[in-house]
Amino acid sequence: NYSGACDYFIIVAPGQITHADTGLLCDRGSYQERAWCRAEQLAHGCRKGVENMYLTTDGGGLEPVTWDWIKPSFKIFSGRLTCCARGHEGMEQCDKEYLVTPVL
């Protein structure tokens, strides 16, 4: 997976903004709640460590990511997925099923 193969991992999360389609708050917290974001962080962290992982919000500087930040990522399948929020409308399977193989 690409996030495990790259030398640096930079999370670009908005400070606080409302999503245009869903009306939900988008910020560093909502980024950390998303299952696909958790999977990407965990893939990079497990392969390369957190030493070259950074977070930036609203054009600020790069803030180093710590293992404490990564810990929620271990619970990938507890993360939020848009497909689940939309009731899997028009989908043959949930994104959780697509995540099984990469996680294994």
Biopython code that builds the backbone (N, CA, C, O; Angstrom):
import numpy as np
from Bio.PDB.StructureBuilder import StructureBuilder

atoms = [
    (1, "ASN", "N", (0.839, -1.170, 0.000)),
    (1, "ASN", "CA", (0.000, 0.000, 0.000)),
    (1, "ASN", "C", (0.888, 1.238, 0.000)),
    (1, "ASN", "O", (1.968, 1.250, 0.591)),
    (2, "TYR", "N", (0.422, 2.249, -0.657)),
    (2, "TYR", "CA", (1.251, 3.445, -0.871)),
    (2, "TYR", "C", (1.658, 4.129, 0.427)),
    (2, "TYR", "O", (2.773, 4.643, 0.518)),
    (3, "SER", "N", (0.802, 4.150, 1.415)),
    (3, "SER", "CA", (1.148, 4.865, 2.652)),
    (3, "SER", "C", (2.243, 4.154, 3.435)),
    (3, "SER", "O", (2.991, 4.799, 4.169)),
    (4, "GLY", "N", (2.349, 2.847, 3.291)),
    (4, "GLY", "CA", (3.420, 2.105, 3.941)),
    (4, "GLY", "C", (4.725, 2.187, 3.183)),
    (4, "GLY", "O", (5.786, 1.919, 3.747)),
    (5, "ALA", "N", (4.667, 2.555, 1.912)),
    (5, "ALA", "CA", (5.860, 2.601, 1.070)),
    (5, "ALA", "C", (6.530, 3.975, 1.036)),
    (5, "ALA", "O", (7.709, 4.076, 0.694)),
    (6, "CYS", "N", (5.800, 5.026, 1.383)),
    (6, "CYS", "CA", (6.373, 6.372, 1.275)),
    (6, "CYS", "C", (7.308, 6.670, 2.453)),
    (6, "CYS", "O", (7.160, 6.110, 3.539)),
    (7, "ASP", "N", (8.262, 7.557, 2.213)),
    (7, "ASP", "CA", (9.229, 7.916, 3.248)),
    (7, "ASP", "C", (8.649, 8.866, 4.293)),
    (7, "ASP", "O", (9.041, 8.818, 5.460)),
    (8, "TYR", "N", (7.736, 9.713, 3.890)),
    (8, "TYR", "CA", (7.106, 10.679, 4.790)),
    (8, "TYR", "C", (5.595, 10.562, 4.663)),
    (8, "TYR", "O", (5.073, 10.232, 3.598)),
    (9, "PHE", "N", (4.909, 10.833, 5.747)),
    (9, "PHE", "CA", (3.454, 10.789, 5.769)),
    (9, "PHE", "C", (2.983, 12.085, 6.399)),
    (9, "PHE", "O", (3.250, 12.339, 7.573)),
    (10, "ILE", "N", (2.289, 12.905, 5.633)),
    (10, "ILE", "CA", (1.825, 14.196, 6.133)),
    (10, "ILE", "C", (0.302, 14.227, 6.096)),
    (10, "ILE", "O", (-0.314, 14.104, 5.038)),
    (11, "ILE", "N", (-0.282, 14.393, 7.261)),
    (11, "ILE", "CA", (-1.728, 14.506, 7.404)),
    (11, "ILE", "C", (-2.085, 15.972, 7.238)),
    (11, "ILE", "O", (-1.608, 16.820, 7.993)),
    (12, "VAL", "N", (-2.911, 16.271, 6.265)),
    (12, "VAL", "CA", (-3.379, 17.644, 6.045)),
    (12, "VAL", "C", (-4.853, 17.661, 6.434)),
    (12, "VAL", "O", (-5.710, 17.191, 5.686)),
    (13, "ALA", "N", (-5.134, 18.203, 7.605)),
    (13, "ALA", "CA", (-6.493, 18.242, 8.129)),
    (13, "ALA", "C", (-6.915, 19.695, 8.322)),
    (13, "ALA", "O", (-6.114, 20.525, 8.752)),
    (14, "PRO", "N", (-8.164, 20.000, 8.007)),
    (14, "PRO", "CA", (-8.610, 21.380, 8.227)),
    (14, "PRO", "C", (-8.676, 21.695, 9.713)),
    (14, "PRO", "O", (-8.798, 20.797, 10.547)),
    (15, "GLY", "N", (-8.595, 22.981, 10.034)),
    (15, "GLY", "CA", (-8.726, 23.406, 11.430)),
    (15, "GLY", "C", (-10.110, 23.058, 11.939)),
    (15, "GLY", "O", (-10.248, 22.178, 12.788)),
    (16, "GLN", "N", (-11.117, 23.715, 11.451)),
    (16, "GLN", "CA", (-12.518, 23.398, 11.723)),
    (16, "GLN", "C", (-13.331, 23.940, 10.568)),
    (16, "GLN", "O", (-13.393, 25.148, 10.342)),
    (17, "ILE", "N", (-13.950, 23.033, 9.847)),
    (17, "ILE", "CA", (-14.756, 23.430, 8.702)),
    (17, "ILE", "C", (-15.926, 22.458, 8.601)),
    (17, "ILE", "O", (-15.821, 21.308, 9.029)),
    (18, "THR", "N", (-17.015, 22.907, 8.047)),
    (18, "THR", "CA", (-18.177, 22.052, 7.876)),
    (18, "THR", "C", (-18.144, 21.446, 6.474)),
    (18, "THR", "O", (-17.946, 22.158, 5.489)),
    (19, "HIS", "N", (-18.337, 20.139, 6.390)),
    (19, "HIS", "CA", (-18.336, 19.439, 5.109)),
    (19, "HIS", "C", (-19.503, 19.926, 4.265)),
    (19, "HIS", "O", (-20.627, 20.011, 4.760)),
    (20, "ALA", "N", (-19.259, 20.245, 3.008)),
    (20, "ALA", "CA", (-20.274, 20.820, 2.132)),
    (20, "ALA", "C", (-21.455, 19.875, 1.889)),
    (20, "ALA", "O", (-22.593, 20.331, 1.782)),
    (21, "ASP", "N", (-21.199, 18.567, 1.802)),
    (21, "ASP", "CA", (-22.271, 17.613, 1.500)),
    (21, "ASP", "C", (-22.979, 17.084, 2.741)),
    (21, "ASP", "O", (-24.202, 16.950, 2.749)),
    (22, "THR", "N", (-22.222, 16.785, 3.778)),
    (22, "THR", "CA", (-22.810, 16.135, 4.954)),
    (22, "THR", "C", (-23.165, 17.103, 6.073)),
    (22, "THR", "O", (-23.999, 16.789, 6.922)),
    (23, "GLY", "N", (-22.541, 18.274, 6.085)),
    (23, "GLY", "CA", (-22.756, 19.230, 7.157)),
    (23, "GLY", "C", (-22.010, 18.882, 8.434)),
    (23, "GLY", "O", (-22.149, 19.572, 9.443)),
    (24, "LEU", "N", (-21.206, 17.797, 8.397)),
    (24, "LEU", "CA", (-20.442, 17.382, 9.569)),
    (24, "LEU", "C", (-19.170, 18.209, 9.724)),
    (24, "LEU", "O", (-18.609, 18.702, 8.746)),
    (25, "LEU", "N", (-18.735, 18.349, 10.956)),
    (25, "LEU", "CA", (-17.486, 19.049, 11.240)),
    (25, "LEU", "C", (-16.312, 18.248, 10.701)),
    (25, "LEU", "O", (-16.238, 17.036, 10.903)),
    (26, "CYS", "N", (-15.406, 18.912, 10.023)),
    (26, "CYS", "CA", (-14.168, 18.298, 9.537)),
    (26, "CYS", "C", (-13.006, 18.987, 10.235)),
    (26, "CYS", "O", (-12.828, 20.199, 10.113)),
    (27, "ASP", "N", (-12.218, 18.212, 10.965)),
    (27, "ASP", "CA", (-11.049, 18.737, 11.654)),
    (27, "ASP", "C", (-10.100, 17.580, 11.926)),
    (27, "ASP", "O", (-10.306, 16.479, 11.414)),
    (28, "ARG", "N", (-9.082, 17.807, 12.709)),
    (28, "ARG", "CA", (-8.113, 16.748, 12.989)),
    (28, "ARG", "C", (-8.777, 15.577, 13.716)),
    (28, "ARG", "O", (-8.383, 14.426, 13.524)),
    (29, "GLY", "N", (-9.767, 15.859, 14.537)),
    (29, "GLY", "CA", (-10.481, 14.799, 15.233)),
    (29, "GLY", "C", (-11.302, 13.930, 14.294)),
    (29, "GLY", "O", (-11.306, 12.704, 14.412)),
    (30, "SER", "N", (-11.995, 14.571, 13.363)),
    (30, "SER", "CA", (-12.804, 13.791, 12.417)),
    (30, "SER", "C", (-11.904, 12.993, 11.473)),
    (30, "SER", "O", (-12.262, 11.894, 11.051)),
    (31, "TYR", "N", (-10.732, 13.550, 11.143)),
    (31, "TYR", "CA", (-9.765, 12.793, 10.337)),
    (31, "TYR", "C", (-9.396, 11.506, 11.074)),
    (31, "TYR", "O", (-9.368, 10.428, 10.481)),
    (32, "GLN", "N", (-9.117, 11.629, 12.360)),
    (32, "GLN", "CA", (-8.659, 10.483, 13.154)),
    (32, "GLN", "C", (-9.767, 9.452, 13.353)),
    (32, "GLN", "O", (-9.479, 8.295, 13.661)),
    (33, "GLU", "N", (-11.028, 9.851, 13.182)),
    (33, "GLU", "CA", (-12.148, 8.926, 13.348)),
    (33, "GLU", "C", (-12.425, 8.093, 12.107)),
    (33, "GLU", "O", (-13.106, 7.072, 12.199)),
    (34, "ARG", "N", (-11.917, 8.500, 10.948)),
    (34, "ARG", "CA", (-12.255, 7.828, 9.695)),
    (34, "ARG", "C", (-11.448, 6.542, 9.504)),
    (34, "ARG", "O", (-10.228, 6.533, 9.672)),
    (35, "ALA", "N", (-12.137, 5.470, 9.155)),
    (35, "ALA", "CA", (-11.513, 4.153, 9.033)),
    (35, "ALA", "C", (-10.389, 4.131, 7.997)),
    (35, "ALA", "O", (-9.319, 3.586, 8.267)),
    (36, "TRP", "N", (-10.613, 4.712, 6.818)),
    (36, "TRP", "CA", (-9.566, 4.692, 5.785)),
    (36, "TRP", "C", (-8.348, 5.494, 6.230)),
    (36, "TRP", "O", (-7.217, 5.105, 5.939)),
    (37, "CYS", "N", (-8.559, 6.602, 6.928)),
    (37, "CYS", "CA", (-7.440, 7.397, 7.448)),
    (37, "CYS", "C", (-6.668, 6.608, 8.492)),
    (37, "CYS", "O", (-5.438, 6.649, 8.524)),
    (38, "ARG", "N", (-7.386, 5.891, 9.344)),
    (38, "ARG", "CA", (-6.733, 5.054, 10.343)),
    (38, "ARG", "C", (-5.882, 3.980, 9.677)),
    (38, "ARG", "O", (-4.759, 3.712, 10.104)),
    (39, "ALA", "N", (-6.425, 3.366, 8.627)),
    (39, "ALA", "CA", (-5.692, 2.305, 7.926)),
    (39, "ALA", "C", (-4.402, 2.847, 7.316)),
    (39, "ALA", "O", (-3.355, 2.205, 7.401)),
    (40, "GLU", "N", (-4.477, 4.016, 6.706)),
    (40, "GLU", "CA", (-3.281, 4.617, 6.099)),
    (40, "GLU", "C", (-2.225, 4.939, 7.153)),
    (40, "GLU", "O", (-1.042, 4.663, 6.955)),
    (41, "GLN", "N", (-2.653, 5.523, 8.271)),
    (41, "GLN", "CA", (-1.701, 5.855, 9.335)),
    (41, "GLN", "C", (-1.040, 4.607, 9.892)),
    (41, "GLN", "O", (0.174, 4.568, 10.091)),
    (42, "LEU", "N", (-1.847, 3.592, 10.139)),
    (42, "LEU", "CA", (-1.319, 2.362, 10.711)),
    (42, "LEU", "C", (-0.350, 1.678, 9.748)),
    (42, "LEU", "O", (0.682, 1.156, 10.169)),
    (43, "ALA", "N", (-0.681, 1.679, 8.462)),
    (43, "ALA", "CA", (0.208, 1.065, 7.467)),
    (43, "ALA", "C", (1.575, 1.743, 7.477)),
    (43, "ALA", "O", (2.609, 1.075, 7.469)),
    (44, "HIS", "N", (1.570, 3.059, 7.495)),
    (44, "HIS", "CA", (2.847, 3.773, 7.507)),
    (44, "HIS", "C", (3.562, 3.582, 8.846)),
    (44, "HIS", "O", (4.756, 3.285, 8.875)),
    (45, "GLY", "N", (2.840, 3.751, 9.944)),
    (45, "GLY", "CA", (3.448, 3.647, 11.265)),
    (45, "GLY", "C", (4.068, 2.279, 11.530)),
    (45, "GLY", "O", (5.152, 2.186, 12.106)),
    (46, "CYS", "N", (3.387, 1.230, 11.113)),
    (46, "CYS", "CA", (3.912, -0.120, 11.358)),
    (46, "CYS", "C", (5.122, -0.436, 10.479)),
    (46, "CYS", "O", (6.014, -1.181, 10.884)),
    (47, "ARG", "N", (5.145, 0.125, 9.302)),
    (47, "ARG", "CA", (6.255, -0.166, 8.385)),
    (47, "ARG", "C", (7.448, 0.756, 8.589)),
    (47, "ARG", "O", (8.595, 0.310, 8.538)),
    (48, "LYS", "N", (7.185, 2.038, 8.819)),
    (48, "LYS", "CA", (8.256, 3.035, 8.868)),
    (48, "LYS", "C", (8.408, 3.717, 10.225)),
    (48, "LYS", "O", (9.362, 4.466, 10.431)),
    (49, "GLY", "N", (7.479, 3.469, 11.160)),
    (49, "GLY", "CA", (7.500, 4.177, 12.423)),
    (49, "GLY", "C", (6.833, 5.540, 12.292)),
    (49, "GLY", "O", (6.379, 5.913, 11.211)),
    (50, "VAL", "N", (6.776, 6.272, 13.382)),
    (50, "VAL", "CA", (6.111, 7.575, 13.356)),
    (50, "VAL", "C", (7.093, 8.736, 13.214)),
    (50, "VAL", "O", (6.683, 9.896, 13.174)),
    (51, "GLU", "N", (8.368, 8.430, 13.139)),
    (51, "GLU", "CA", (9.384, 9.489, 13.108)),
    (51, "GLU", "C", (9.229, 10.441, 11.927)),
    (51, "GLU", "O", (9.599, 11.611, 12.031)),
    (52, "ASN", "N", (8.691, 9.966, 10.814)),
    (52, "ASN", "CA", (8.517, 10.812, 9.634)),
    (52, "ASN", "C", (7.042, 11.032, 9.307)),
    (52, "ASN", "O", (6.654, 11.162, 8.146)),
    (53, "MET", "N", (6.230, 11.070, 10.372)),
    (53, "MET", "CA", (4.810, 11.353, 10.206)),
    (53, "MET", "C", (4.510, 12.713, 10.837)),
    (53, "MET", "O", (4.956, 13.015, 11.944)),
    (54, "TYR", "N", (3.751, 13.519, 10.112)),
    (54, "TYR", "CA", (3.461, 14.882, 10.563)),
    (54, "TYR", "C", (2.000, 15.217, 10.319)),
    (54, "TYR", "O", (1.327, 14.600, 9.493)),
    (55, "LEU", "N", (1.525, 16.219, 11.065)),
    (55, "LEU", "CA", (0.164, 16.724, 10.943)),
    (55, "LEU", "C", (0.233, 18.230, 10.741)),
    (55, "LEU", "O", (1.008, 18.919, 11.406)),
    (56, "THR", "N", (-0.574, 18.733, 9.829)),
    (56, "THR", "CA", (-0.692, 20.178, 9.658)),
    (56, "THR", "C", (-2.166, 20.533, 9.523)),
    (56, "THR", "O", (-2.939, 19.798, 8.909)),
    (57, "THR", "N", (-2.544, 21.661, 10.101)),
    (57, "THR", "CA", (-3.912, 22.152, 9.999)),
    (57, "THR", "C", (-3.889, 23.616, 9.601)),
    (57, "THR", "O", (-3.074, 24.398, 10.091)),
    (58, "ASP", "N", (-4.782, 23.966, 8.719)),
    (58, "ASP", "CA", (-4.951, 25.360, 8.288)),
    (58, "ASP", "C", (-3.656, 26.064, 7.911)),
    (58, "ASP", "O", (-3.456, 27.226, 8.267)),
    (59, "GLY", "N", (-2.785, 25.381, 7.202)),
    (59, "GLY", "CA", (-1.565, 26.004, 6.715)),
    (59, "GLY", "C", (-0.513, 26.253, 7.767)),
    (59, "GLY", "O", (0.466, 26.955, 7.513)),
    (60, "GLY", "N", (-0.698, 25.688, 8.944)),
    (60, "GLY", "CA", (0.289, 25.844, 9.999)),
    (60, "GLY", "C", (1.521, 24.991, 9.716)),
    (60, "GLY", "O", (1.624, 24.362, 8.663)),
    (61, "GLY", "N", (2.427, 24.977, 10.639)),
    (61, "GLY", "CA", (3.638, 24.186, 10.478)),
    (61, "GLY", "C", (3.358, 22.698, 10.621)),
    (61, "GLY", "O", (2.227, 22.279, 10.864)),
    (62, "LEU", "N", (4.406, 21.919, 10.466)),
    (62, "LEU", "CA", (4.297, 20.475, 10.606)),
    (62, "LEU", "C", (4.489, 20.089, 12.065)),
    (62, "LEU", "O", (5.497, 20.425, 12.687)),
    (63, "GLU", "N", (3.512, 19.385, 12.592)),
    (63, "GLU", "CA", (3.552, 18.916, 13.977)),
    (63, "GLU", "C", (3.869, 17.418, 13.956)),
    (63, "GLU", "O", (3.156, 16.663, 13.294)),
    (64, "PRO", "N", (4.894, 16.974, 14.644)),
    (64, "PRO", "CA", (5.212, 15.539, 14.639)),
    (64, "PRO", "C", (4.059, 14.712, 15.218)),
    (64, "PRO", "O", (3.429, 15.108, 16.198)),
    (65, "VAL", "N", (3.799, 13.570, 14.601)),
    (65, "VAL", "CA", (2.788, 12.640, 15.080)),
    (65, "VAL", "C", (3.452, 11.698, 16.081)),
    (65, "VAL", "O", (4.599, 11.293, 15.890)),
    (66, "THR", "N", (2.745, 11.355, 17.127)),
    (66, "THR", "CA", (3.273, 10.462, 18.160)),
    (66, "THR", "C", (2.500, 9.140, 18.140)),
    (66, "THR", "O", (1.461, 9.022, 17.491)),
    (67, "TRP", "N", (3.030, 8.149, 18.865)),
    (67, "TRP", "CA", (2.310, 6.881, 18.973)),
    (67, "TRP", "C", (0.990, 7.086, 19.700)),
    (67, "TRP", "O", (0.034, 6.355, 19.441)),
    (68, "ASP", "N", (0.909, 8.061, 20.607)),
    (68, "ASP", "CA", (-0.366, 8.348, 21.265)),
    (68, "ASP", "C", (-1.412, 8.803, 20.248)),
    (68, "ASP", "O", (-2.590, 8.470, 20.376)),
    (69, "TRP", "N", (-0.989, 9.555, 19.249)),
    (69, "TRP", "CA", (-1.905, 9.982, 18.182)),
    (69, "TRP", "C", (-2.346, 8.776, 17.356)),
    (69, "TRP", "O", (-3.504, 8.688, 16.950)),
    (70, "ILE", "N", (-1.423, 7.852, 17.110)),
    (70, "ILE", "CA", (-1.680, 6.697, 16.254)),
    (70, "ILE", "C", (-2.554, 5.641, 16.947)),
    (70, "ILE", "O", (-3.241, 4.882, 16.262)),
    (71, "LYS", "N", (-2.547, 5.573, 18.255)),
    (71, "LYS", "CA", (-3.257, 4.501, 18.976)),
    (71, "LYS", "C", (-4.687, 4.253, 18.497)),
    (71, "LYS", "O", (-5.057, 3.092, 18.321)),
    (72, "PRO", "N", (-5.513, 5.286, 18.275)),
    (72, "PRO", "CA", (-6.869, 5.004, 17.771)),
    (72, "PRO", "C", (-6.869, 4.284, 16.419)),
    (72, "PRO", "O", (-7.840, 3.611, 16.073)),
    (73, "SER", "N", (-5.791, 4.426, 15.663)),
    (73, "SER", "CA", (-5.711, 3.789, 14.350)),
    (73, "SER", "C", (-5.692, 2.271, 14.440)),
    (73, "SER", "O", (-6.038, 1.587, 13.477)),
    (74, "PHE", "N", (-5.288, 1.736, 15.597)),
    (74, "PHE", "CA", (-5.300, 0.287, 15.764)),
    (74, "PHE", "C", (-6.723, -0.268, 15.705)),
    (74, "PHE", "O", (-6.922, -1.453, 15.434)),
    (75, "LYS", "N", (-7.701, 0.583, 15.956)),
    (75, "LYS", "CA", (-9.109, 0.178, 15.908)),
    (75, "LYS", "C", (-9.719, 0.606, 14.572)),
    (75, "LYS", "O", (-10.696, 1.354, 14.532)),
    (76, "ILE", "N", (-9.135, 0.128, 13.501)),
    (76, "ILE", "CA", (-9.558, 0.523, 12.155)),
    (76, "ILE", "C", (-11.053, 0.295, 11.958)),
    (76, "ILE", "O", (-11.762, 1.177, 11.473)),
    (77, "PHE", "N", (-11.524, -0.875, 12.331)),
    (77, "PHE", "CA", (-12.908, -1.238, 12.032)),
    (77, "PHE", "C", (-13.925, -0.549, 12.940)),
    (77, "PHE", "O", (-15.131, -0.709, 12.750)),
    (78, "SER", "N", (-13.455, 0.207, 13.910)),
    (78, "SER", "CA", (-14.340, 1.044, 14.720)),
    (78, "SER", "C", (-14.430, 2.451, 14.143)),
    (78, "SER", "O", (-15.193, 3.282, 14.637)),
    (79, "GLY", "N", (-13.654, 2.715, 13.102)),
    (79, "GLY", "CA", (-13.648, 4.034, 12.477)),
    (79, "GLY", "C", (-14.903, 4.287, 11.657)),
    (79, "GLY", "O", (-15.611, 3.360, 11.266)),
    (80, "ARG", "N", (-15.161, 5.564, 11.408)),
    (80, "ARG", "CA", (-16.329, 5.967, 10.612)),
    (80, "ARG", "C", (-16.088, 5.718, 9.133)),
    (80, "ARG", "O", (-14.985, 5.911, 8.621)),
    (81, "LEU", "N", (-17.136, 5.287, 8.464)),
    (81, "LEU", "CA", (-17.109, 5.088, 7.019)),
    (81, "LEU", "C", (-18.335, 5.750, 6.402)),
    (81, "LEU", "O", (-19.444, 5.598, 6.912)),
    (82, "THR", "N", (-18.144, 6.471, 5.324)),
    (82, "THR", "CA", (-19.252, 7.138, 4.651)),
    (82, "THR", "C", (-20.281, 6.130, 4.163)),
    (82, "THR", "O", (-21.482, 6.395, 4.208)),
    (83, "CYS", "N", (-19.818, 4.979, 3.697)),
    (83, "CYS", "CA", (-20.751, 3.977, 3.179)),
    (83, "CYS", "C", (-21.729, 3.531, 4.268)),
    (83, "CYS", "O", (-22.915, 3.338, 4.000)),
    (84, "CYS", "N", (-21.234, 3.369, 5.486)),
    (84, "CYS", "CA", (-22.106, 2.968, 6.606)),
    (84, "CYS", "C", (-23.097, 4.086, 6.936)),
    (84, "CYS", "O", (-24.275, 3.829, 7.186)),
    (85, "ALA", "N", (-22.608, 5.325, 6.934)),
    (85, "ALA", "CA", (-23.475, 6.473, 7.234)),
    (85, "ALA", "C", (-24.583, 6.616, 6.203)),
    (85, "ALA", "O", (-25.670, 7.098, 6.522)),
    (86, "ARG", "N", (-24.318, 6.204, 4.979)),
    (86, "ARG", "CA", (-25.314, 6.297, 3.897)),
    (86, "ARG", "C", (-26.119, 5.005, 3.733)),
    (86, "ARG", "O", (-26.885, 4.865, 2.779)),
    (87, "GLY", "N", (-25.947, 4.078, 4.651)),
    (87, "GLY", "CA", (-26.720, 2.842, 4.601)),
    (87, "GLY", "C", (-26.357, 1.932, 3.446)),
    (87, "GLY", "O", (-27.174, 1.111, 3.029)),
    (88, "HIS", "N", (-25.158, 2.060, 2.926)),
    (88, "HIS", "CA", (-24.636, 1.225, 1.834)),
    (88, "HIS", "C", (-25.490, 1.299, 0.570)),
    (88, "HIS", "O", (-25.555, 0.348, -0.209)),
    (89, "GLU", "N", (-26.130, 2.426, 0.386)),
    (89, "GLU", "CA", (-26.989, 2.624, -0.780)),
    (89, "GLU", "C", (-26.181, 2.503, -2.074)),
    (89, "GLU", "O", (-25.181, 3.197, -2.260)),
    (90, "GLY", "N", (-26.623, 1.622, -2.954)),
    (90, "GLY", "CA", (-25.976, 1.430, -4.248)),
    (90, "GLY", "C", (-24.656, 0.681, -4.176)),
    (90, "GLY", "O", (-23.898, 0.663, -5.146)),
    (91, "MET", "N", (-24.374, 0.063, -3.033)),
    (91, "MET", "CA", (-23.106, -0.655, -2.868)),
    (91, "MET", "C", (-23.380, -2.146, -2.719)),
    (91, "MET", "O", (-24.404, -2.549, -2.165)),
    (92, "GLU", "N", (-22.460, -2.953, -3.215)),
    (92, "GLU", "CA", (-22.585, -4.394, -3.061)),
    (92, "GLU", "C", (-22.022, -4.865, -1.724)),
    (92, "GLU", "O", (-22.465, -5.879, -1.185)),
    (93, "GLN", "N", (-21.050, -4.133, -1.192)),
    (93, "GLN", "CA", (-20.478, -4.500, 0.101)),
    (93, "GLN", "C", (-19.957, -3.260, 0.803)),
    (93, "GLN", "O", (-19.723, -2.221, 0.186)),
    (94, "CYS", "N", (-19.783, -3.397, 2.103)),
    (94, "CYS", "CA", (-19.291, -2.318, 2.952)),
    (94, "CYS", "C", (-17.781, -2.136, 2.750)),
    (94, "CYS", "O", (-17.072, -3.090, 2.432)),
    (95, "ASP", "N", (-17.307, -0.922, 2.934)),
    (95, "ASP", "CA", (-15.864, -0.666, 2.842)),
    (95, "ASP", "C", (-15.073, -1.460, 3.881)),
    (95, "ASP", "O", (-13.889, -1.728, 3.678)),
    (96, "LYS", "N", (-15.708, -1.840, 4.989)),
    (96, "LYS", "CA", (-15.020, -2.660, 5.985)),
    (96, "LYS", "C", (-14.559, -3.973, 5.345)),
    (96, "LYS", "O", (-13.492, -4.492, 5.672)),
    (97, "GLU", "N", (-15.367, -4.496, 4.439)),
    (97, "GLU", "CA", (-14.978, -5.727, 3.756)),
    (97, "GLU", "C", (-13.783, -5.492, 2.836)),
    (97, "GLU", "O", (-12.919, -6.358, 2.707)),
    (98, "TYR", "N", (-13.732, -4.324, 2.199)),
    (98, "TYR", "CA", (-12.591, -3.990, 1.346)),
    (98, "TYR", "C", (-11.310, -3.803, 2.168)),
    (98, "TYR", "O", (-10.210, -4.002, 1.653)),
    (99, "LEU", "N", (-11.449, -3.427, 3.432)),
    (99, "LEU", "CA", (-10.296, -3.185, 4.290)),
    (99, "LEU", "C", (-9.675, -4.470, 4.857)),
    (99, "LEU", "O", (-8.528, -4.448, 5.304)),
    (100, "VAL", "N", (-10.401, -5.565, 4.847)),
    (100, "VAL", "CA", (-9.921, -6.795, 5.469)),
    (100, "VAL", "C", (-8.592, -7.250, 4.884)),
    (100, "VAL", "O", (-7.646, -7.487, 5.635)),
    (101, "THR", "N", (-8.494, -7.378, 3.565)),
    (101, "THR", "CA", (-7.259, -7.878, 2.941)),
    (101, "THR", "C", (-6.064, -6.988, 3.219)),
    (101, "THR", "O", (-5.026, -7.510, 3.625)),
    (102, "PRO", "N", (-6.139, -5.666, 3.026)),
    (102, "PRO", "CA", (-4.967, -4.848, 3.331)),
    (102, "PRO", "C", (-4.555, -4.896, 4.793)),
    (102, "PRO", "O", (-3.366, -4.822, 5.104)),
    (103, "VAL", "N", (-5.529, -5.020, 5.699)),
    (103, "VAL", "CA", (-5.213, -5.061, 7.118)),
    (103, "VAL", "C", (-4.499, -6.370, 7.466)),
    (103, "VAL", "O", (-3.580, -6.384, 8.285)),
    (104, "LEU", "N", (-4.923, -7.453, 6.846)),
    (104, "LEU", "CA", (-4.267, -8.743, 7.115)),
    (104, "LEU", "C", (-2.852, -8.730, 6.593)),
    (104, "LEU", "O", (-2.137, -9.723, 6.724)),
]
sb = StructureBuilder()
sb.init_structure("model")
sb.init_model(0)
sb.init_chain("A")
sb.init_seg("    ")
for serial, (resi, resn, name, xyz) in enumerate(atoms, 1):
    if name == "N":
        sb.init_residue(resn, " ", resi, " ")
    sb.init_atom(name, np.array(xyz, "f"), 0.0, 1.0, " ", f" {name:<3s}", serial, name[0])
structure = sb.get_structure()
